[in-house]
Amino acid sequence: MSEREPELLERILAQKHTDVAALRHRALPSPPARRAVSLRRAGRLHLIAEIKLRSPSAGPLSRVLSVAERAAAYAECGADMVSVLCDRTFFDGAFEHLAEARAACELPLLCKDFVIDEVQLDLARAFGADAVLLIVRCLSEQRLRELVVAARERELEPFVEVASAAEAPAALDAGASLIGVNARDLNTLAMDTERARSVLADLPAAVTRVHLSGLSVASNVATVADGPADAALLGEALMRQDDPRKLLTLMVSAARGDGVA
């Protein structure tokens, strides 16, 4: 990717304002029953497996499996939650992918989008999400607080992402109880797992803490499992696999502390 992450984020958010205007006119299905989101650590690291068809940095990812087939494979191998990219312009996602994943597995679903408006929450819930990503860097502190409340009013668990220790207070002040820490430095794009570990460790014990980004092999998962995180997100590493079962099985084993093959 030739552009820096902040420049990409500005373009994504500009597009979101256009998207939101169109979303207001969509007819929505009735939301299905909500599934409980429980990622608190109880003897092992929980794993969130992601469905993402394209990355602005990596380009197209594997599409050998359909969204439904991939969600079913994730559930079969022991994932605890499925994250579904819903941004169409930059990630080839769709809110309909939530419905496809929900029909294929019993796991709770995270709607991963760049949320700036309540209408995105309405679509997330209507198509089967149980939680929704809210990114501190994308929102003012007041807007973050409003969207946390609005998500809960829609029976969506707000999953708030921070990228540094400086952003953590905004998530906590907004009342977030599920916080993810991005291990990628959004200014340099470099991975810094020690920084993420430090930010996670400093969060209050009552918060469910999730490590985001950079886990490509089972040994990475084992390292995170030895730290303060309750859960971890597995993204592009799985999406590069036409069949993610072997890699995910190894990662699940590492999350459980069974050793790394």
C-alpha positions, 0 to 999 in steps of 0.5 A: 500500500503506497499511502499511509494508514491515516490517509487511507482512513480519511478516504474510508471515512469520507466514503462512509458519509456517502454510504450512510446517506444511501443506507437510510433508504434500505428496507431491513429484515427483522433481526434474528434472536441475539446470541450471547457474546462471551469472550472473558478468559476462563482457562484459555484464550478465545479466538475470533476468526475473520471473514474478509474478502479483500484488504487495501494493503494485501489486495484480494484474499481467498474466495475459494470458500463462500462466506457461509462455508468459511464461517462453518469451517471456523465453527468446526475448528473451534473458533469462539466468534466470527468477525465479518467485514461489511465495508463494500468499497475497500474490503468487498464486504456486505451486510448480507455476509452477516446473514450468510455467516449466521445461517451457517454457524451458531457462533456470535457475529461481530460486524466489522465496519467503520461505524459513524452513524446509527443506521449502520447499527440498524443494518448490523442488527438486522442482518444478524450481528451480535456485536459491532466494532466502534473505532476510537480513531474514527469518532469524537469522544461524544460520538463514541459515547452516543454510539456505545449507547445506541448499540446497546439499545439495539442489543449489540455489544459495542466492541471498541478498538483503540490503537494506543494507551492514549486512546484507552481513556476514551473507550473507558469513558464511553462505558466500553466493557469489550476493548480491542487493542490494535497491535499495528501502529496506524502511523507507521504500519509496523506491528508492535505486539509489546505495545499492544500487550502493555495497553491490554495489561493496563486496562481494568480487570473488569474489561474484556481485552482483545488483541487485534492484528498480526497473528499469522502462526500458532506461535504468535497465538501462544505468545498472546495466550501467555499475556493479559488478553482474554481473546484475539482476532485472527484475520488475514492469515486465515483469509490467505488460506483456501482451506483455513482448517489446518491453520485454525486448528493449530491456533486453537490448540495454541490458545488452549495451551496445548503446545505449538507443533 
